[in-house]
Amino acid sequence: MSRLKLQLRWMLTEDFPAVARLDFQQATEPWNEDAYREFLQARNQIVQVAVIGADVVGALACRLESTTLHVERLIIEPGEHGAATLDLMVTAIRNKLTRARSCAEILIHECRTAELVALRQFDFVAVSVVRNHFRGRRDGILMRYSLFREATYAPTNRLTSYFAQEDR
């Protein structure tokens, strides 16, 4: 295990190539450098990166709305630091929530079961299915984390049914 410390910081200009490369390797529909630059043009959008030494091992892109934090990208390099990176990024997500902006939402590709299960372990709840959201007419699962527990939801497919049974 590496002795270098995992840190989360704001994305810098020199991080664009590494983040785009990581996104290309991990994402279902990857963004390129220009997509990240365009994303950062809006004043309510931020990108943070997880780094170990000079190596980028994760990226978190969020859109801050008045009542909801929309996680647009949550990219983590697999490997020995994957779990710690996810923990650090979920903590960053939670730290951005307030009484007014009390929930965070992320849309996950239906085939990314490992990501769905990992977020579930951090109290994200599958709340709905977004039909044909991804290229190739694939569905997305909307996961939500809330500071305040919400009412139960109606399962809409096998995966959300599975998570609903686990809650009982």
C-alpha positions in Angstrom: 0.0 0.0 0.0 1.2 3.4 -0.9 2.3 5.8 1.9 1.2 8.9 -0.1 -1.9 10.5 1.2 -5.1 10.6 -0.7 -6.4 14.1 -1.1 -9.4 15.8 -2.7 -8.8 19.2 -4.2 -10.3 21.6 -6.8 -9.5 20.6 -10.4 -6.5 22.5 -11.9 -5.8 23.3 -15.5 -3.0 20.7 -15.6 -5.5 18.0 -14.4 -7.6 18.1 -17.6 -5.7 15.5 -19.6 -5.5 13.0 -16.6 -9.2 13.5 -15.8 -10.3 13.0 -19.4 -8.1 9.9 -19.7 -9.6 8.5 -16.5 -13.1 9.3 -17.7 -12.4 7.6 -21.0 -11.2 4.4 -19.2 -14.1 4.3 -16.7 -17.2 6.0 -17.9 -20.0 4.6 -19.9 -20.3 7.8 -21.9 -16.9 9.6 -21.4 -16.3 13.3 -21.4 -13.2 14.8 -23.1 -11.2 17.8 -21.9 -13.4 20.2 -23.8 -16.5 18.8 -22.1 -14.9 19.4 -18.7 -13.9 22.9 -19.7 -17.4 23.7 -20.9 -18.9 22.2 -17.7 -16.8 24.5 -15.6 -18.1 27.6 -17.5 -21.3 27.7 -15.5 -21.0 29.4 -12.1 -22.9 26.7 -10.3 -20.8 23.8 -11.4 -17.7 22.5 -9.8 -15.1 19.7 -10.4 -12.9 18.2 -7.7 -10.2 15.6 -8.2 -8.8 12.9 -5.9 -5.1 12.7 -6.1 -2.3 10.6 -4.6 0.9 12.5 -5.1 0.7 13.8 -8.7 -1.7 11.0 -9.9 -5.4 11.7 -10.4 -7.4 8.7 -9.1 -10.9 10.2 -9.2 -13.1 13.0 -10.3 -16.3 14.5 -8.9 -18.3 16.9 -11.0 -21.3 18.5 -9.4 -24.0 21.0 -10.4 -25.3 22.9 -7.4 -29.0 23.8 -7.6 -31.0 25.5 -4.9 -32.5 22.4 -3.4 -30.5 19.5 -4.9 -26.8 18.7 -5.6 -26.6 16.9 -9.0 -23.6 14.6 -9.2 -22.8 14.7 -13.0 -19.6 12.6 -12.8 -18.2 10.3 -10.1 -15.2 8.6 -11.7 -12.9 6.4 -9.6 -9.9 4.6 -10.8 -10.1 0.9 -9.7 -7.3 -0.4 -7.6 -6.0 -0.3 -4.1 -7.3 3.2 -3.4 -10.8 2.8 -4.9 -12.7 2.3 -1.7 -10.9 5.2 0.1 -11.5 7.4 -2.9 -15.2 6.7 -3.0 -15.4 7.3 0.8 -13.6 10.7 0.4 -15.9 11.7 -2.5 -19.1 10.7 -0.7 -17.9 12.7 2.3 -17.4 15.7 -0.1 -20.9 15.3 -1.5 -22.4 15.2 2.0 -20.4 18.3 3.0 -22.0 20.2 0.2 -25.5 19.6 1.5 -27.2 22.1 3.7 -30.7 22.5 5.2 -31.8 24.2 2.0 -29.9 21.9 -0.4 -30.7 18.7 1.5 -30.3 16.0 -1.2 -27.8 14.7 -3.7 -28.7 12.8 -6.8 -26.7 10.8 -9.3 -27.8 8.9 -12.4 -26.0 5.5 -12.8 -26.0 3.3 -15.9 -28.2 0.2 -15.3 -25.4 -2.2 -16.0 -23.0 -0.6 -13.4 -24.3 -2.8 -10.6 -21.0 -2.5 -8.5 -21.5 1.3 -8.5 -25.1 1.0 -7.5 -24.2 -1.4 -4.6 -21.3 0.8 -3.5 -23.5 3.9 -3.4 -26.2 2.0 -1.5 -23.7 1.2 1.2 -23.4 5.0 1.7 -27.2 5.4 2.1 -28.0 6.4 -1.4 -31.4 5.1 -2.3 -32.6 4.0 -5.8 -35.6 6.3 -6.4 -36.5 5.8 -10.0 -35.6 4.5 -13.4 -34.9 6.9 -16.3 -35.8 5.1 -19.5 -33.5 5.3 -22.5 -31.2 7.9 -20.9 -27.9 6.4 -22.1 -26.8 5.8 -25.7 -27.9 2.4 -26.9 -31.3 3.0 -25.3 -30.1 1.9 -21.9 -31.9 2.9 -18.7 -30.4 4.8 -15.8 -31.1 4.4 -12.1 -31.5 7.6 -10.2 -29.9 7.3 -6.8 -30.5 9.9 -4.0 -28.9 10.7 -0.7 -30.9 12.9 1.6 -30.0 14.5 4.9 -33.5 13.9 6.0 -35.1 10.5 5.4 -37.7 10.5 2.7 -40.9 8.5 2.4 -40.5 5.0 0.9 -40.6 4.7 -2.8 -42.3 2.3 -5.1 -39.9 -0.1 -6.7 -39.8 0.3 -10.5 -37.6 -2.6 -11.7 -35.8 -5.6 -10.4 -32.8 -3.7 -9.0 -34.9 -1.1 -7.1 -37.1 -4.0 -5.9 -34.0 -5.7 -4.6 -32.9 -2.6 -2.7 -36.4 -2.1 -1.4 -36.5 -5.6 0.1 -33.1 -4.9 1.8 -34.7 -1.9 3.6 -37.3 -4.0 5.3 
